[in-house]
Amino acid sequence: MSQDYIIKPTLEENLTAFEQELPRVLTDHNGRFGVGNAVEGFTYWDTYSDASQYGNKEYKLFGFIIRQVSHIQKTESFTRNIAVRLASR
């Protein structure tokens, strides 16, 4: 019997990945919302709501961040307690 484990990138890894991508996407996506993580990369949406819906649908429990593309970065964070149940095969 084997179990699949999900290794989620840490918040710091996700933030670092976004910060590294920021200079490349600033011109084309300024004001939009990037959603993604350090493993899968980021996609960009016009509204926070659209980015949130996409993140919840695509990443489920894997973990993701949403950041607005801007020259000025502000931090808004929240936590959510999520219990993860691993399925046996």
C-alpha positions in Angstrom: 0.0 0.0 0.0 1.5 3.3 -1.0 0.4 6.8 -0.2 0.7 9.9 -2.3 2.0 12.9 -0.4 1.6 16.5 -1.5 4.6 18.6 -1.0 3.4 22.2 -0.9 5.7 25.1 -1.5 6.1 27.3 1.5 4.8 30.9 1.6 8.3 32.2 1.4 9.0 30.1 -1.7 5.8 31.3 -3.4 6.5 35.0 -2.5 10.1 34.6 -3.8 8.9 33.1 -7.1 6.4 35.9 -7.6 9.1 38.5 -6.8 11.5 36.9 -9.3 8.8 37.0 -12.0 7.7 40.5 -11.3 10.2 42.5 -13.4 9.3 40.4 -16.4 5.6 40.8 -16.1 5.3 44.3 -14.8 4.7 46.0 -18.1 2.2 43.6 -19.6 0.3 42.8 -16.4 0.5 46.0 -14.2 -2.6 46.2 -12.0 -3.7 42.6 -12.7 -3.6 39.8 -10.1 -1.1 37.0 -10.3 -2.2 33.7 -8.9 0.0 30.6 -8.6 2.9 29.1 -6.7 6.6 28.4 -6.9 6.0 25.0 -8.6 3.3 25.7 -11.2 4.1 29.4 -12.0 1.6 32.2 -12.2 -1.3 33.3 -14.4 -2.8 36.8 -14.4 -6.3 38.0 -14.0 -8.1 41.3 -14.2 -9.8 41.0 -10.8 -8.9 39.5 -7.4 -12.2 37.6 -7.5 -11.3 35.9 -10.8 -7.8 35.1 -9.5 -9.3 33.7 -6.3 -11.8 31.5 -8.2 -9.1 30.2 -10.5 -6.7 29.4 -7.6 -9.4 27.6 -5.6 -10.4 25.5 -8.6 -6.9 24.7 -10.0 -4.7 24.4 -6.9 -7.3 23.1 -4.4 -5.1 22.1 -1.4 -1.8 22.4 -3.1 -1.4 26.0 -2.0 -1.2 29.3 -3.9 -0.8 33.0 -3.4 -2.5 36.0 -5.1 -0.5 39.2 -5.5 -1.3 42.3 -7.5 1.3 43.2 -10.1 2.5 46.7 -9.2 5.7 48.7 -8.7 4.6 49.1 -5.1 4.1 45.8 -3.2 1.9 45.6 -0.2 1.4 42.5 1.9 -2.1 41.3 2.8 -2.3 37.9 4.3 -4.7 35.5 5.9 -4.5 32.0 7.2 -6.9 29.2 6.7 -6.9 26.0 8.7 -7.2 23.1 6.3 -7.2 19.5 7.2 -5.7 17.3 4.5 -6.7 13.7 4.3 -4.5 11.4 2.3 -6.1 8.7 0.3 -4.6 5.2 0.3 -4.3 3.4 -3.0 
